[in-house]
């Protein structure tokens, strides 16, 4: 019986032309980094000026992932575009704060409310 693949990553990107929201689910590590790299490159080629990487559903990310996000933020800033990292866990937020990441992207918590009538 094969062991479950612990390095699962799912990516959902929503591009409305002026902004792109990239939601990450699962684990982001060296084994899954190539998938995110392809997605970021594809999004970066579009016309959007604002990029939001949502980490609310991310269970794990390693140092290589931080470096990739840092590079992505730097590239965006160099072309007048903007990156926000949304909804990081407390541990991820702390790492973002002690690295150069906060200079390349805003780190925000979004409060997503239930629609009225639910």
C-alpha positions in Angstrom: 0.0 0.0 0.0 1.6 3.3 -1.1 2.2 6.0 1.5 0.1 9.1 1.2 1.9 12.0 -0.5 2.5 14.6 2.3 3.7 17.2 -0.2 0.3 18.1 -1.6 -0.3 21.7 -2.9 -3.4 23.0 -4.5 -3.5 26.5 -6.1 -6.5 28.5 -7.0 -5.9 31.7 -8.9 -8.6 34.3 -9.6 -7.7 37.0 -12.1 -10.1 39.9 -12.6 -7.7 41.8 -14.9 -6.5 44.4 -12.4 -5.8 42.1 -9.6 -4.9 38.4 -9.0 -5.7 36.4 -5.9 -3.7 33.2 -5.5 -5.0 30.9 -2.8 -2.6 28.2 -1.6 -3.9 25.0 0.0 -1.8 22.3 1.6 2.0 22.3 1.9 4.5 24.5 0.1 8.0 23.1 0.2 10.8 22.1 -2.2 8.7 19.2 -3.6 5.8 21.6 -4.5 7.7 24.8 -5.3 7.8 24.2 -9.1 4.0 24.3 -9.3 3.8 27.6 -7.5 6.7 29.0 -9.6 4.8 28.2 -12.8 1.6 29.8 -11.5 3.3 33.0 -10.3 5.1 33.3 -13.7 1.8 32.9 -15.6 0.1 35.5 -13.4 3.0 37.9 -13.6 2.8 37.9 -17.5 -0.8 39.3 -17.3 -1.8 42.9 -16.9 -2.7 42.8 -13.2 -1.1 45.4 -10.9 -2.1 43.9 -7.5 -1.4 40.4 -6.4 -2.7 38.8 -3.2 -1.2 35.4 -2.1 -3.7 34.0 0.5 -2.1 31.6 3.0 -5.2 30.9 5.1 -5.4 27.3 3.9 -1.7 26.7 3.8 -0.5 24.1 6.4 3.2 24.4 5.9 5.8 26.4 4.0 9.6 26.2 4.1 12.5 28.6 3.6 12.6 28.0 -0.1 9.0 29.1 -0.4 9.8 32.3 1.5 12.6 33.1 -0.9 10.3 32.5 -3.8 7.7 34.8 -2.4 10.4 37.4 -1.6 11.7 37.3 -5.2 8.1 37.5 -6.6 7.4 40.6 -4.4 10.7 42.2 -5.5 10.0 41.6 -9.2 6.5 43.1 -8.8 7.8 46.2 -7.0 10.5 46.7 -9.7 7.7 47.0 -12.3 5.4 49.3 -10.2 3.1 46.4 -9.1 2.2 45.3 -5.6 2.1 42.1 -3.6 0.1 41.4 -0.4 0.4 38.2 1.7 -3.0 37.6 3.2 -4.0 35.6 6.2 -0.8 34.0 7.4 -0.7 31.9 10.5 0.9 33.4 13.6 4.1 31.4 13.0 4.3 32.4 9.4 3.6 36.0 10.2 6.5 36.0 12.7 8.8 34.6 10.0 7.6 37.2 7.6 8.3 39.9 10.1 11.8 38.9 10.9 12.8 38.4 7.2 13.0 41.0 4.4 9.5 39.8 3.2 7.7 42.7 4.9 9.7 45.1 2.7 8.5 43.4 -0.5 4.9 42.8 0.4 2.1 43.9 2.8 1.2 41.3 5.3 -2.6 41.5 6.1 -5.3 39.6 7.8 -8.6 39.7 6.0 -11.9 39.4 7.9 -14.1 37.5 5.5 -17.7 37.8 6.7 -20.6 35.5 5.9 -23.1 36.9 3.4 -26.2 38.4 5.0 -29.0 35.9 5.3 -26.9 32.8 6.1 
